[in-house]
Amino acid sequence: MDDIEKVVHWLGHSSFRLENAAGKVVYIDPYKVAAPEKKADLVLITHAHADHFSPADIDKVASGTTLILGPASLSGKVKGNFTALKPGDTTAAAGIPVEAVSAYNTDKSFHPREAGNLGFIVTIGDLRVYHAGDTDVIEEMKEIKADVALLPVGGNYTMDAGDACQAARIIKPRAAVPMHYGSVVGSDEDAMRFKNLCICDVRVLKKES
């Protein structure tokens, strides 16, 4: 797990770049990213909210061959090669195994289950990386098998740090990474609270451009 920072790069908020030794590059929910040196083979979008689905940022990271995956709510809204997924779907787009999983609120109205919003499990290199999307602790997490769990900690719209610790106890990843803080909602203090509360290995990643 010492190589996690070579694979998982936090770009702020819930935005990540994943890359493997073979040069494959996956962006998840690109948002307020700088013009990247590395273009995406694959872009994953969890849901339609503007801090997760940003067409301008997709344009920054995409090339003419980039494949884009997301929920059916984005159909007709994405420029480029888009495929809609629903929870339970699997694919190997751009040669990268991806599993779409559920993401929803249980006691809030921001992300209803019926919206079909997504989290993703991406197999990149030797790691299974779970991006939880905007979610609370949900029953489906019992079925998640992942080496690394990217979990929202900012509260209000998603889990807070305490909830994210509960999710980590359910999923039992080898390492967890806090997200969904420092921009729209949440702070560095939420990330550190998660690190201090959680019993698993927590990596608070430095924001990259």
PAZAPA-4460 file (N, C-alpha, C; in steps of 0.05 Angstrom, whole numbers, plus 32768, in hexadecimal, padded with zeros to 4 digits):
% residues 209
    n_x    n_y    n_z   ca_x   ca_y   ca_z    c_x    c_y    c_z   seq   type   mol
   8010   7FE8   8000   8000   8000   8000   8011   8019   8000     1      M     A
   802B   8016   8001   803C   802E   8001   803A   803D   7FE7     2      D     A
   8030   8030   7FD2   802F   803C   7FB7   8014   8049   7FB2     3      D     A
   8003   804C   7FC6   7FE9   8057   7FC1   7FEA   8073   7FB5     4      I     A
   7FFE   8083   7FBF   8000   809F   7FB5   800A   80A0   7F98     5      E     A
   8014   8089   7F8E   801C   8088   7F72   8004   8082   7F60     6      K     A
   7FEF   8077   7F6C   7FD7   806F   7F5D   7FC0   8083   7F61     7      V     A
   7FBC   808C   7F7A   7FA5   809D   7F81   7FAF   80BA   7F86     8      V     A
   7FA4   80CC   7F76   7FAB   80E8   7F78   7F92   80F9   7F7D     9      H     A
   7F91   8107   7F93   7F7A   8118   7F9B   7F7D   8133   7F8E    10      W     A
   7F69   813C   7F80   7F69   8155   7F71   7F58   816A   7F7F    11      L     A
   7F4E   8164   7F97   7F3D   8176   7FA6   7F20   816C   7FA5    12      G     A
   7F11   8173   7FBA   7EF5   816B   7FBD   7EF2   814D   7FB9    13      H     A
   7EE2   8144   7FA5   7EDF   8127   7FA0   7EED   811E   7F87    14      S     A
   7EFF   812F   7F7D   7F0C   812A   7F63   7F27   811B   7F67    15      S     A
   7F2A   8106   7F57   7F43   80F6   7F59   7F4D   80EF   7F3D    16      F     A
   7F67   80EB   7F3B   7F73   80DF   7F24   7F80   80C5   7F2D    17      R     A
   7F79   80AF   7F20   7F85   8095   7F25   7F97   808D   7F0D    18      L     A
   7FAE   8082   7F13   7FBF   807A   7EFC   7FCF   8062   7F04    19      E     A
   7FD5   8052   7EF0   7FE5   803A   7EF5   8000   803B   7EE7    20      N     A
   8010   8027   7EEC   802B   8027   7EE1   802B   8025   7EC2    21      A     A
   8015   801B   7EB7   8014   8018   7E9A   800B   8033   7E8D    22      A     A
   8006   8047   7E9D   7FFF   8061   7E92   7FE1   8066   7E8E    23      G     A
   7FD0   8054   7E97   7FB3   8058   7E96   7FAB   806D   7EAA    24      K     A
   7F99   8080   7EA2   7F92   8096   7EB3   7F73   8098   7EB5    25      V     A
   7F69   8098   7ECE   7F4D   809B   7ED3   7F48   80B4   7EE4    26      V     A
   7F35   80C5   7EDB   7F2D   80DB   7EEC   7F11   80D5   7EF6    27      Y     A
   7F0D   80DC   7F10   7EF2   80D9   7F1C   7EE9   80F4   7F25    28      I     A
   7ED1   80FC   7F1C   7EC5   8116   7F23   7ED8   812D   7F21    29      D     A
   7EE5   8131   7F0A   7EF7   8148   7F08   7EE8   8162   7F0C    30      P     A
   7EF4   8173   7F1E   7EE7   818C   7F27   7EFC   81A0   7F2F    31      Y     A
   7EFC   81B6   7F21   7F0F   81CC   7F26   7F2C   81C2   7F24    32      K     A
   7F31   81B2   7F0F   7F4C   81A7   7F0B   7F5C   81BA   7EF9    33      V     A
   7F76   81BA   7EFD   7F88   81C9   7EEB   7F8A   81BB   7ED1    34      A     A
   7F94   81C8   7EBD   7F98   81BB   7EA3   7FAC   81A4   7EA7    35      A     A
   7FA3   818B   7EA4   7FB5   8175   7EAC   7FC9   816D   7E96    36      P     A
   7FDF   8163   7E9F   7FF3   8159   7E8C   7FEA   813D   7E82    37      E     A
   7FDB   812F   7E93   7FD3   8113   7E8D   7FB5   8113   7E85    38      K     A
   7FAF   810C   7E6D   7F94   810A   7E64   7F88   80EF   7E6D    39      K     A
   7F6D   80EF   7E6E   7F5F   80D8   7E79   7F5A   80C2   7E63    40      A     A
   7F5F   80AA   7E6B   7F54   8093   7E5B   7F37   8090   7E62    41      D     A
   7F30   8096   7E7B   7F15   8091   7E85   7F0E   80A6   7E99    42      L     A
   7EF5   80B1   7E97   7EEA   80C4   7EAA   7ED1   80B8   7EB6    43      V     A
   7ED0   80B8   7ED1   7EB9   80AE   7EDF   7EAB   80C5   7EEE    44      L     A
   7E91   80C6   7EEA   7E81   80DC   7EF7   7E6C   80CE   7F09    45      I     A
   7E6C   80D6   7F22   7E5A   80C9   7F36   7E3D   80D3   7F33    46      T     A
   7E39   80EC   7F2E   7E1E   80F7   7F2C   7E1E   8113   7F21    47      H     A
   7E06   811E   7F1D   7E03   8136   7F0D   7E08   8151   7F1C    48      A     A
   7E0C   8151   7F35   7E11   816A   7F43   7E2A   8178   7F39    49      H     A
   7E2A   8192   7F38   7E3E   81A2   7F2A   7E5A   819E   7F35    50      A     A
   7E5D   8197   7F4F   7E77   8192   7F5A   7E82   8176   7F54    51      D     A
   7E73   8167   7F45   7E7C   814C   7F3C   7E7A   8149   7F1E    52      H     A
   7E66   8155   7F12   7E64   8155   7EF5   7E69   8171   7EEB    53      F     A
   7E82   8175   7EE2   7E8B   818F   7ED7   7E94   818C   7EBB    54      S     A
   7E83   8192   7EA7   7E8B   818E   7E8B   7EA5   819D   7E84    55      P     A
   7EAA   81B4   7E90   7EC2   81C3   7E8A   7EDB   81B4   7E93    56      A     A
   7ED9   81A6   7EAA   7EEF   8197   7EB4   7EF3   817D   7EA5    57      D     A
   7EDD   8171   7E9C   7EDF   8159   7E8B   7EEE   8160   7E72    58      I     A
   7EE7   8177   7E66   7EF5   8180   7E4E   7F13   8183   7E53    59      D     A
   7F1B   818B   7E6B   7F38   818F   7E71   7F46   8174   7E71    60      K     A
   7F3A   8160   7E7C   7F48   8146   7E80   7F44   8133   7E69    61      V     A
   7F30   8137   7E58   7F29   8124   7E44   7F38   8129   7E29    62      A     A
   7F3C   8114   7E1B   7F46   8115   7DFF   7F30   8109   7DED    63      S     A
   7F36   8108   7DD4   7F23   80FD   7DC1   7F1C   80E0   7DC5    64      G     A
   7F2D   80D1   7DD4   7F29   80B5   7DD8   7F20   80AE   7DF4    65      T     A
   7F1C   80C2   7E05   7F14   80BE   7E21   7EF8   80B2   7E22    66      T     A
   7EF4   809E   7E32   7EDA   8093   7E38   7ECF   809E   7E52    67      L     A
   7EB5   80A4   7E53   7EA9   80B1   7E6A   7E92   809F   7E73    68      I     A
   7E92   8099   7E8D   7E7D   8089   7E99   7E6F   8098   7EB0    69      L     A
   7E55   8095   7EB2   7E46   80A2   7EC8   7E2A   8098   7EC9    70      G     A
   7E1A   80A3   7EDB   7DFE   809A   7EDD   7DED   80A3   7EC6    71      P     A
   7DD5   8096   7EC3   7DC3   809C   7EAD   7DBA   80B9   7EAE    72      A     A
   7DBA   80C6   7EC5   7DB1   80E2   7EC6   7DC3   80F5   7EB6    73      S     A
   7DDA   80EC   7EAD   7DEC   80FC   7E9D   7DE9   80F7   7E7F    74      L     A
   7DD8   80E4   7E78   7DD4   80DE   7E5B   7DCB   80F7   7E4D    75      S     A
   7DD8   80FD   7E36   7DD1   8115   7E27   7DDE   812E   7E30    76      G     A
   7DEC   812D   7E47   7DF9   8145   7E52   7E17   8145   7E50    77      K     A
   7E22   812E   7E48   7E3F   812B   7E47   7E49   812C   7E2A    78      V     A
   7E5C   813D   7E25   7E68   813E   7E0B   7E7E   8129   7E09    79      K     A
   7E7E   8118   7DF5   7E92   8104   7DF2   7E86   80E8   7DF3    80      G     A
   7E97   80D4   7DF8   7E8F   80B8   7DF7   7E85   80B0   7E12    81      N     A
   7E6B   80B2   7E17   7E5F   80AD   7E31   7E4F   8093   7E32    82      F     A
   7E52   8085   7E48   7E42   806D   7E4D   7E35   806F   7E68    83      T     A
   7E1B   806B   7E69   7E0D   806C   7E83   7E0F   8051   7E91    84      A     A
   7E12   8053   7EAC   7E13   803B   7EBC   7DFF   803D   7ED3    85      L     A
   7DF7   8027   7EDE   7DE6   8026   7EF5   7DF4   8015   7F0A    86      K     A
   7DED   8018   7F24   7DFA   8007   7F38   7DF8   7FEA   7F32    87      P     A
   7E0F   7FDC   7F34   7E10   7FC0   7F2D   7E1D   7FBB   7F12    88      G     A
   7E1F   7FCF   7F01   7E2C   7FCB   7EE7   7E4A   7FC9   7EEA    89      D     A
   7E56   7FBA   7ED8   7E73   7FB8   7ED7   7E7C   7FBB   7EBA    90      T     A
   7E94   7FC5   7EB6   7E9F   7FC9   7E9C   7EBD   7FC9   7E9D    91      T     A
   7ECA   7FC8   7E86   7EE7   7FCA   7E85   7EED   7FE0   7E70    92      A     A
   7EE1   7FF7   7E73   7EE5   800D   7E61   7F02   8015   7E61    93      A     A
   7F0D   8019   7E49   7F29   8021   7E46   7F3C   800C   7E52    94      A     A
   7F32   7FF3   7E55   7F42   7FDE   7E61   7F45   7FE0   7E7F    95      G     A
   7F34   7FF0   7E8C   7F36   7FF4   7EA9   7F1C   7FEA   7EB6    96      I     A
   7F1E   7FD5   7EC6   7F05   7FCA   7ED3   7EF8   7FDE   7EE5    97      P     A
   7EDE   7FE2   7EE1   7ECF   7FF5   7EF1   7EB5   7FE8   7EFA    98      V     A
   7EAE   7FEB   7F13   7E94   7FE2   7F1D   7E85   7FFA   7F27    99      E     A
   7E6C   7FFD   7F1E   7E5B   8013   7F28   7E4B   8009   7F40   100      A     A
   7E4B   8019   7F55   7E3D   8012   7F6E   7E2B   8028   7F77   101      V     A
   7E1A   8022   7F8A   7E06   8036   7F94   7E13   804C   7FA4   102      S     A
   7E07   8064   7FA3   7E0F   807A   7FB4   7DF6   808B   7FB9   103      A     A
   7DEE   808E   7FD2   7DD6   809E   7FD7   7DD5   80A6   7FF5   104      Y     A
   7DC3   80B9   7FFA   7DBF   80C2   8016   7DA9   80B1   8023   105      N     A
   7DAC   80AD   803D   7D98   809E   804C   7D86   80B0   805D   106      T     A
   7D91   80C7   8065   7D82   80D9   8076   7D83   80F6   806C   107      D     A
   7D88   80FA   8053   7D8A   8114   8046   7D7C   8112   802B   108      K     A
   7D76   8128   801F   7D68   8128   8005   7D79   812F   7FED   109      S     A
   7D93   8133   7FF2   7DA4   813D   7FDC   7DAA   8128   7FC7   110      F     A
   7DAD   810F   7FCF   7DB4   80FA   7FBD   7DA1   80E2   7FC2   111      H     A
   7D89   80E3   7FB7   7D76   80CD   7FBC   7D7F   80B4   7FAD   112      P     A
   7D78   809E   7FB9   7D7F   8084   7FAD   7D75   8081   7F91   113      R     A
   7D5C   808A   7F8C   7D50   8086   7F72   7D5E   8096   7F5C   114      E     A
   7D70   80A9   7F63   7D7E   80B8   7F4E   7D92   80A8   7F3F   115      A     A
   7D9A   8091   7F4A   7DAD   8080   7F3D   7DCA   808A   7F3D   116      G     A
   7DD1   809B   7F50   7DEC   80A5   7F52   7DFF   808E   7F58   117      N     A
   7E19   8092   7F52   7E2C   807C   7F53   7E44   8081   7F65   118      L     A
   7E4F   806C   7F6F   7E6A   806A   7F77   7E78   8057   7F64   119      G     A
   7E92   8054   7F66   7EA0   8043   7F53   7EB6   8033   7F62   120      F     A
   7EBA   801B   7F59   7ED2   800B   7F61   7EE3   8008   7F47   121      I     A
   7EFB   8013   7F48   7F0D   8012   7F31   7F25   8001   7F38   122      V     A
   7F2A   7FED   7F26   7F42   7FDD   7F2A   7F58   7FEA   7F19   123      T     A
   7F6C   7FF5   7F27   7F81   8004   7F1A   7F9C   7FFA   7F25   124      I     A
   7FAC   7FEF   7F13   7FC4   7FE1   7F1D   7FBB   7FC9   7F2E   125      G     A
   7FC7   7FC7   7F45   7FC0   7FB1   7F57   7FAB   7FB9   7F6C   126      D     A
   7FA0   7FD1   7F6A   7F8E   7FDB   7F7E   7F71   7FDC   7F74   127      L     A
   7F5F   7FD5   7F86   7F42   7FDA   7F82   7F3C   7FF3   7F92   128      R     A
   7F35   8009   7F84   7F30   8023   7F90   7F12   8029   7F8F   129      V     A
   7F07   802D   7FA6   7EEA   8033   7FA9   7EE7   8051   7FAD   130      Y     A
   7ED9   805E   7F9A   7ED1   807A   7F9D   7EB4   807A   7FA5   131      H     A
   7EAD   8083   7FBD   7E92   807F   7FC8   7E7D   8091   7FBB   132      A     A
   7E86   80A7   7FAD   7E72   80BA   7FA4   7E66   80C9   7FBB   133      G     A
   7E50   80D8   7FB6   7E42   80E6   7FCB   7E2E   80D4   7FD8   134      D     A
   7E35   80CB   7FF0   7E25   80B6   7FFD   7E26   80B8   801B   135      T     A
   7E13   80AB   8028   7E14   80A5   8044   7E1D   8089   8047   136      D     A
   7E1F   807F   8060   7E24   8063   8064   7E0B   8053   805B   137      V     A
   7E10   8041   8048   7DF9   8032   803C   7DFE   8014   803E   138      I     A
   7DE8   8005   803D   7DE9   7FE8   803F   7DFC   7FDB   802B   139      E     A
   7DFC   7FE7   8013   7E0C   7FDB   7FFD   7E2A   7FDB   8003   140      E     A
   7E33   7FEB   8016   7E50   7FEC   801C   7E59   7FD1   8027   141      M     A
   7E47   7FC1   8031   7E4F   7FA6   803B   7E5A   7F95   8025   142      K     A
   7E53   7F9B   800C   7E5C   7F8B   7FF5   7E75   7F97   7FE7   143      E     A
   7E7E   7FAE   7FF0   7E95   7FBA   7FE4   7EAF   7FAC   7FEC   144      I     A
   7EBF   7FA5   7FD8   7ED9   7F99   7FDC   7EEE   7FAC   7FD0   145      K     A
   7EFE   7FB9   7FE0   7F10   7FCD   7FD6   7F2A   7FCE   7FE7   146      A     A
   7F40   7FD4   7FDA   7F59   7FD8   7FE8   7F5A   7FF5   7FF3   147      D     A
   7F50   8007   7FE3   7F50   8024   7FEB   7F34   802F   7FE9   148      V     A
   7F2B   803C   7FFD   7F10   8048   7FFD   7F12   8067   7FFF   149      A     A
   7F07   8074   7FEB   7F06   8092   7FEA   7EEB   8099   7FF5   150      L     A
   7EEA   80A6   800D   7ED2   80A9   801C   7ECC   80C7   8022   151      L     A
   7EB4   80D1   801D   7EAD   80EC   8023   7EAC   80F0   8042   152      P     A
   7EB7   8107   804B   7EB8   810D   8068   7EAC   8128   806F   153      V     A
   7EA3   8138   805B   7E9C   8154   805F   7E81   8158   806D   154      G     A
   7E70   8144   806D   7E56   8147   807A   7E43   8157   8069   155      G     A
   7E2C   815E   8074   7E17   816D   8068   7E0A   815F   8051   156      N     A
   7E18   815B   803B   7E0D   814D   8024   7E14   812F   8023   157      Y     A
   7E27   8127   8033   7E32   810C   8033   7E38   8103   804F   158      T     A
   7E46   80ED   8052   7E51   80E5   806C   7E63   80FB   8078   159      M     A
   7E64   80FC   8092   7E78   810C   809F   7E8F   80F9   80A8   160      D     A
   7EA2   8103   80B7   7EBA   80F3   80BD   7EB2   80DA   80CE   161      A     A
   7E9F   80DD   80E1   7E97   80C7   80F1   7E89   80B1   80E0   162      G     A
   7E78   80BA   80CE   7E6A   80A7   80BC   7E7E   8099   80AA   163      D     A
   7E92   80A8   80A0   7EA6   809C   808E   7EB6   8087   809D   164      A     A
   7EBB   808B   80B7   7EC8   8076   80C7   7EB7   805D   80C8   165      C     A
   7E9C   8061   80CB   7E8A   804A   80CC   7E8C   803B   80B1   166      Q     A
   7E8C   804B   809B   7E8E   803E   8080   7EA8   802E   807E   167      A     A
   7EBE   8039   8088   7ED7   802B   8086   7ED7   8011   8096   168      A     A
   7EC9   8012   80AD   7EC7   7FF9   80BD   7EB7   7FE4   80AE   169      R     A
   7EA4   7FEC   809E   7E94   7FD9   808E   7EA4   7FCE   8077   170      I     A
   7EB2   7FE0   8069   7EBF   7FD9   8050   7EDA   7FCA   8055   171      I     A
   7EE7   7FD3   806B   7F01   7FC8   8072   7F16   7FCA   805C   172      K     A
   7F1A   7FE2   8051   7F2F   7FE6   803E   7F4B   7FE5   804B   173      P     A
   7F5F   7FE0   803B   7F7A   7FE1   8046   7F82   7FFE   804C   174      R     A
   7F76   8011   803E   7F7B   802E   8044   7F62   803D   803B   175      A     A
   7F5E   8054   8049   7F48   8066   8042   7F53   8082   803E   176      A     A
   7F45   8090   802B   7F4D   80AB   8024   7F35   80BD   8027   177      V     A
   7F36   80D3   8037   7F20   80E5   8039   7F1D   80F6   8021   178      P     A
   7F04   80FD   801A   7EFE   810F   8004   7EE5   811F   800A   179      M     A
   7EDC   812F   7FF7   7EC4   8140   7FF9   7EC7   8153   8011   180      H     A
   7EDE   8161   8011   7EE3   8176   8024   7EF6   818A   8018   181      Y     A
   7EF7   81A2   8024   7F0A   81B6   801C   7F02   81C7   8005   182      G     A
   7EE9   81C4   7FFB   7EE0   81D4   7FE4   7EC3   81DC   7FE9   183      S     A
   7EB0   81CC   7FE1   7E94   81D2   7FE3   7E8B   81D0   8000   184      V     A
   7E96   81BD   800E   7E8E   81B7   802A   7EA5   81AA   8037   185      V     A
   7EA6   81AC   8052   7EBB   819D   8061   7ED5   81AC   8061   186      G     A
   7EE7   81A2   8072   7F01   81B0   8077   7F17   819B   807C   187      S     A
   7F2F   81A5   807E   7F46   8194   8084   7F41   8187   80A0   188      D     A
   7F33   8195   80B1   7F2E   818A   80CC   7F1C   8170   80CA   189      E     A
   7F0A   8170   80B6   7EF9   8158   80B3   7F0B   8140   80AA   190      D     A
   7F1E   8145   8098   7F30   8130   808F   7F40   8125   80A6   191      A     A
   7F4A   8138   80B7   7F5B   812F   80CE   7F4A   8121   80E3   192      M     A
   7F31   8129   80E7   7F20   811B   80F9   7F1B   80FF   80F0   193      R     A
   7F17   80FB   80D6   7F14   80E1   80CB   7F2D   80D0   80D0   194      F     A
   7F44   80DC   80CB   7F5D   80CD   80D0   7F60   80C5   80ED   195      K     A
   7F59   80D7   80FF   7F5C   80D1   811C   7F48   80BD   8126   196      N     A
   7F30   80BD   811A   7F1B   80AA   8123   7F1D   808E   8117   197      L     A
   7F27   808D   80FF   7F25   8074   80F0   7F3A   8060   80F8   198      C     A
   7F32   8047   80FA   7F45   8032   8103   7F56   8027   80ED   199      I     A
   7F4F   802D   80D4   7F60   8023   80BD   7F75   8038   80B6   200      C     A
   7F87   8030   80A4   7F9B   8042   809A   7F8E   8058   808A   201      D     A
   7F91   8071   8092   7F85   8088   8084   7F9B   8099   8077   202      V     A
   7F98   809E   805D   7FAA   80AF   804F   7F9C   80C9   8048   203      R     A
   7FA4   80DF   8055   7F9A   80FA   804E   7FAD   8104   8039   204      V     A
   7FA3   8103   8020   7FB5   810A   8009   7FB7   8128   8006   205      L     A
   7FCF   8130   7FFD   7FD3   814C   7FF6   7FC5   8152   7FDB   206      K     A
   7FB7   8168   7FDA   7FA9   8170   7FC1   7FBE   8175   7FAB   207      K     A
   7FB8   8168   7F94   7FC9   816D   7F7C   7FB9   817D   7F68   208      E     A
   7FC7   8188   7F55   7FBA   8197   7F40   7FB1   8185   7F29   209      S     A
***
